[in-house]
């Protein structure tokens, strides 16, 4: 256990670092009390990619606090060809406080794009689409696919259910026929340029923000 120096002045967070460094330096002043504080971070500084509210907190304490605030929607992405977008999807899911992220298909995925946010976000693996759909239905979650199919309806005018799982296909092939068949609805995102599709992680961010606008800010669709 690292002890707090007793000779330092009034308690306050450590100084901000230079523009080339991330986070804050060692805590200045008497250390705060509480089991959620991490003595090593208080002593050495906290350079993690976390919001100021969680500076110097233990990792487990941050996850426990997030668990009291998570939203009702889940996010799933198919991973049959080791999709490189998954890390970015996990990072965005953490930003929008998704309940869980679900990887359908291959268990291994590229964590680089997650920027370590996967340490704070619950990630569940489903080896098959059948396993995933059975789980979603057992949880009472509406399966909502996001893709450009002939029967897709606009995300912009669809009233997203509160308890749902937003499912995204991998870059290129998009959603598999199995997920398309299992989905309660498949939604498309309005595009106005020449490209036929957008990056899967960008589509995921737009869809998650749509859920937040509807159920956090109460914005009705028209």
C-alpha positions in Angstrom: 0.0 0.0 0.0 1.4 3.4 -1.0 1.0 6.0 1.7 0.0 9.6 1.1 2.5 12.2 1.9 1.3 14.2 4.9 3.4 17.4 4.3 1.7 18.5 1.1 -0.8 21.4 1.0 -4.6 21.4 0.3 -6.1 18.5 -1.6 -6.5 19.0 -5.3 -6.0 17.0 -8.5 -2.5 16.9 -10.0 -1.4 19.4 -12.6 -2.4 19.1 -16.2 0.4 17.7 -18.4 1.9 19.3 -21.5 0.0 19.1 -24.8 2.1 16.1 -25.7 1.1 14.1 -22.7 -2.2 12.5 -21.8 -4.1 12.8 -18.5 -2.9 14.3 -15.2 0.1 14.1 -13.0 0.4 12.8 -9.4 -2.2 14.0 -7.0 -1.2 17.2 -5.1 -2.1 17.5 -1.5 -3.6 15.0 1.0 -5.1 12.0 -0.7 -8.9 11.6 -0.9 -10.6 8.9 1.0 -12.6 6.1 -0.5 -12.2 2.6 -1.8 -12.6 3.7 -5.4 -9.3 5.6 -5.5 -6.2 3.9 -6.9 -3.1 4.6 -4.8 -0.7 3.9 -7.6 -2.5 6.4 -9.9 -2.6 9.0 -7.1 1.1 8.6 -6.7 2.2 8.4 -10.3 -0.5 10.2 -12.2 -3.4 9.0 -14.4 -2.8 9.0 -18.1 -5.6 6.7 -19.2 -8.2 7.6 -21.8 -11.0 8.3 -19.3 -13.2 11.4 -18.6 -12.2 13.7 -15.7 -14.9 12.2 -13.5 -12.9 9.0 -13.3 -9.4 10.3 -12.9 -7.4 8.3 -10.3 -10.3 5.7 -9.9 -9.6 2.0 -9.9 -10.5 0.2 -13.0 -13.1 -2.0 -11.3 -14.7 1.0 -9.6 -15.1 2.7 -13.0 -16.8 -0.4 -14.5 -19.0 -0.7 -11.5 -20.1 2.9 -11.7 -20.7 2.6 -15.5 -22.9 -0.4 -14.8 -25.3 1.7 -12.9 -25.7 4.1 -15.9 -25.7 1.9 -19.0 -28.6 2.3 -21.5 -31.0 -0.4 -22.5 -29.7 -0.9 -26.1 -27.1 -3.4 -27.2 -24.8 -3.4 -30.2 -23.8 -6.5 -32.3 -21.5 -6.8 -35.2 -20.8 -9.9 -37.4 -17.2 -11.0 -37.6 -16.8 -13.7 -40.1 -13.7 -12.2 -41.9 -11.9 -10.5 -38.9 -13.5 -7.1 -39.5 -11.2 -4.3 -38.6 -14.1 -2.0 -37.7 -15.0 -3.8 -34.5 -12.6 -1.8 -32.3 -14.2 1.5 -33.4 -17.7 0.1 -32.8 -16.7 -0.9 -29.3 -15.2 2.6 -28.6 -18.4 4.3 -29.9 -20.6 1.9 -27.9 -18.7 2.9 -24.8 -19.2 6.6 -25.6 -22.9 6.1 -26.0 -23.1 3.8 -22.9 -24.4 0.7 -24.6 -25.4 -2.2 -22.3 -23.1 -4.7 -24.1 -21.4 -5.3 -27.4 -21.8 -8.6 -29.1 -19.4 -10.2 -31.5 -21.1 -12.8 -33.8 -18.7 -15.3 -35.5 -15.0 -15.3 -34.8 -14.0 -14.7 -31.2 -10.8 -12.8 -32.0 -11.1 -9.2 -33.1 -8.7 -6.3 -33.6 -8.8 -4.2 -30.4 -6.6 -1.4 -31.7 -9.4 0.8 -32.7 -11.1 0.4 -29.3 -8.4 2.6 -27.7 -8.6 0.4 -24.5 -12.3 1.2 -24.1 -13.0 -2.6 -24.2 -11.7 -2.7 -20.7 -14.7 -0.7 -19.6 -17.3 -2.1 -22.0 -18.9 -5.5 -21.6 -18.3 -7.6 -24.7 -20.0 -11.0 -25.3 -19.2 -13.6 -28.0 -21.8 -15.6 -29.9 -20.3 -18.3 -32.2 -23.3 -18.4 -34.6 -26.2 -16.2 -35.6 -28.6 -18.8 -34.1 -26.9 -18.6 -30.8 -27.1 -14.8 -30.9 -30.8 -14.7 -31.9 -31.7 -17.2 -29.2 -30.0 -15.0 -26.6 -31.6 -11.8 -27.9 -35.1 -13.3 -27.8 -34.5 -14.8 -24.3 -33.7 -11.2 -23.2 -36.8 -9.7 -24.8 -34.6 -7.6 -27.1 -35.8 -6.5 -30.6 -33.2 -7.4 -33.2 -32.8 -4.3 -35.5 -30.5 -4.7 -38.5 -28.7 -1.8 -40.1 -28.1 -2.2 -43.8 -29.3 -1.2 -47.3 -31.7 -3.9 -48.4 -34.7 -3.4 -50.7 -37.0 -3.9 -47.7 -35.1 -1.5 -45.4 -36.9 1.4 -43.9 -35.3 4.8 -43.1 -33.6 5.0 -39.7 -34.4 8.7 -39.7 -38.2 8.0 -39.5 -38.2 4.7 -37.6 -39.2 4.7 -33.9 -36.4 2.7 -32.4 -37.5 0.5 -29.5 -36.0 1.2 -26.1 -35.0 -2.5 -25.5 -33.2 -3.5 -28.7 -29.9 -4.8 -30.2 -28.6 -2.9 -33.2 -26.8 -5.3 -35.5 -24.2 -4.4 -38.1 -22.6 -6.5 -40.8 -19.0 -6.5 -41.6 -17.4 -4.2 -44.2 -18.3 -5.2 -47.7 -20.8 -8.1 -47.5 -22.9 -6.4 -44.9 -25.5 -8.3 -42.8 -25.8 -12.0 -43.5 -29.2 -13.4 -44.8 -29.6 -15.2 -41.4 -29.5 -11.9 -39.5 -31.7 -10.2 -42.1 -34.3 -12.9 -41.6 -34.1 -12.8 -37.8 -34.4 -9.0 -37.6 -37.7 -7.3 -36.6 -36.8 -4.5 -39.0 -33.8 -3.6 -41.1 -33.0 0.1 -41.3 -31.1 2.1 -43.9 -29.2 5.4 -43.3 -30.0 8.2 -45.8 -27.0 9.0 -48.1 -26.8 11.7 -50.7 -23.5 11.2 -52.4 -22.2 8.7 -55.0 -21.0 5.9 -52.7 -23.3 2.9 -52.3 -22.4 2.4 -48.6 -20.6 3.9 -45.7 -18.0 2.5 -43.2 -19.6 0.1 -40.8 -18.2 1.9 -37.7 -19.7 5.2 -39.0 -23.1 3.6 -39.6 -22.9 2.2 -36.0 -22.2 5.6 -34.6 -25.2 7.2 -36.5 -27.6 4.4 -35.3 -26.5 4.6 -31.7 -26.9 8.4 -31.7 -30.4 7.9 -33.1 -31.3 5.7 -30.1 -29.8 8.3 -27.8 -31.8 11.1 -29.4 -35.0 9.1 -29.1 -34.7 7.7 -25.6 -32.3 10.0 -23.7 -33.4 13.3 -25.2 -37.0 12.3 -26.0 -36.8 13.5 -29.6 -39.8 12.0 -31.5 -39.4 10.8 -35.0 -41.7 12.0 -37.7 
